[in-house]
Amino acid sequence: MELGKRLKTYRNSAQMSQEQLADQLYVSRQTISNWENDKSYPDIHSLLLLSNVFHVSLDTLVKGDIDIMKDKIDQKDIRNFNRDSTIFTLLMILCILSAIPLIEGLGIPGSILWGAILILTFYYTYRVEKAKKEHDIHTYKEIVAFTNGETLDRIEKAREEGKRFYQKALMAILSAITGLGIATIIKMLMKAL
């Protein structure tokens, strides 16, 4: 962050110690030190007081930091989306593959365990869908672009919007057929054993 360097420069130009600045802002000297060393970031109230003390605009004070913060937030969103997507995928596979063995093999305890896996799968489905809605992601191409930290241009976005209905219907049908096929194979294997 740039603010730490800027604060130190402004404070030195004003010939103030960290303690003197801290007294004017009603914070501790350690807080000023943390800000200057980029260990923490001042809240909006403190930023306003700092801009008053140094007679600079708030924009000048935080210049450059806003873009860095946006970048960090975007990277965090991408990491969270990727993590939740991976967990969702693994839980979905586990849910499909474990249904018949757990229910038929363990009875009621197996059904309870499978129900817990199903609930967890729904939870991560919700998290992934919420992230997709927040970032206006609907198609596979948009997901790939988002996870790479990119955005689609306006024309590509319009093309992808036209595909959404067909892709959703096709994915639902393929998921149902795949689940039914896997469940049938597992059931046949269970009977064979």
N, C-alpha and C positions, 0 to 999 in steps of 0.2 A: 504494500500500500504506500501511497505517496504522502498521506496525511502526517505520518510520524516525522518524516524528514522536514516537511513544511512547518509543522509545529515547532520543531527544534530551531529552525531558521528564524521564524518569527519571534520566538522567545528570546533568542540570542540578540536579534536586532533591537528588541525592546529593552535589552540588558536586564532581563528578569531571570531569577532563579526558578527552578521547578517549584520550590516552596511558595514563592511569591505568586506565581501563576495559579497554583493550587488554591491559595487563599482567596483569590479573586473569583474562582470558579466554584468554590465550596466543595472541593474534592481533596483527596490526600495527595501528597507529593508522589507517592508510589503510583497513583492513578496516572499522573502526568507522565511519569517515567514509562509506564506500560503503554500509553498512547504513543509516545515518541519512539519506542522500540517495537511498535506494531504487535504488542502482545494482546492488546484489546483496542476497541474502537469506541470513541465517545458516542453517547446517545444524542438525539437531536437537540435537547435542551443545552447540553454542554457545547455542541457545535455552534449553536446560536451565540452563546456567551463568548466562545473563542473568537468568532467573527467580529463581535463587538469589541473585545479587548484589543485585537490586532488591527481593527479598522479595515477589514477586508470583507468582501461579500462571501456568503456561504458557498456560492459556486466556485470562487477562487480557492477557498479553503479546501474543498473536497474534490477539486478538479482532478480527473483521471481515476479517482477511486470508484466512481459509480460504474464505469465500464468494467473495471476489475471485479467488482461485486456481482454485476450481472453475469459475467463469465463464470464465476465460482458457483452462482446459483444454477446456471444452466448445466454445468458439469455435474453438480450434485443431483439435479433432476434426472439427467441421463443415467448416472450410476444407479439411482434408486429404481428407475424404470427397468433397467437391465437386470438388476437383482430380483425385483418382483416378477418379471417375466420368466426368468430362469426358475424361480421357486414355483410359480404357477405351472410351468411346463412339466417339471418333475412331479408335482402333486397330481396333475392330470393323468400322467402316465401311471403313477402309483395307484390312483383311484380306479383306472380301467383294469389294470392287471391284477389288482388285489381283490376285486369285488367277489368273484365266485370262490376263490380259495378261502378267503376270510369268512364269508357267510356260510358256505357249505362245510368248510373244514372245522371251524370253531363255533358255529352256531351263534347264540346270542352275544357272547363276548366278541366274536369276530364281526358281527353286525354293528356293535357299538364302536369298535375300532374303525371299521370302514366308514361309519357315519362321521366320526371325528375327522378322518382324512377328507371326506367330502365337504365338511364344514370349512376346513382349512383351505381347500381348493376354492370354494366360493368366496372366501375372504380375499384370497390373492387375486381372484378374478375381478372382484370389486376394485381392488387397489390398482390393477393394471388398467381397467376401464376408466377409472377416475383420472389417472395420469394421461391416458389417451385423450379424454375429453378436455382436460385442462390445457393440453398442448395442441389441440385440434388435429389429432392423429387418427386416421381412419383406415388407411390401406397399408399393405405390406411395404410399398415403396416409401410411404411417409414414415413408417416405423424405422426403416433402414436409414433414411435421411436424418431423423431425429437422433438415433443412437450414434450417428457419426457427427453430431453437432451441427448439422446443416439444415437448411430449409428448402422447400421446393419453390421454384418461381411460380408466378401467377398462372401461366398457361399449363404447366405440369400439374399444379394443384387442381385446376378445372378439369383436366383429364381424369385425375384420380377420383374426383368427386363423382364423375359419371359412372365409374366402375363400382362404387361402394355397394349399391343394392345387390348387384349380381354376385359380388365377392362374398357378401354376408350370407346370402342364400346358399351359394355353393359350399362355403365353409361349414355351414350347419348340416347340410346333407352329407358331406364327406365325413364329418365328425361322427354323425350318427351311424353311418355305414361302417366306419373303422371300429367304433366301440362295439357294435353288434358283432362284427367279425371276430374281434379279439375275444369277446366274451364267449362266443360259440366255440372257438378253438380251445379255450381254457376249460370249458365245460366238457368237451369231448375228451380232453386229456385227463380230467378228473375221473370220468367214468371208466377210462381205460386203466387207470391205476386202481 
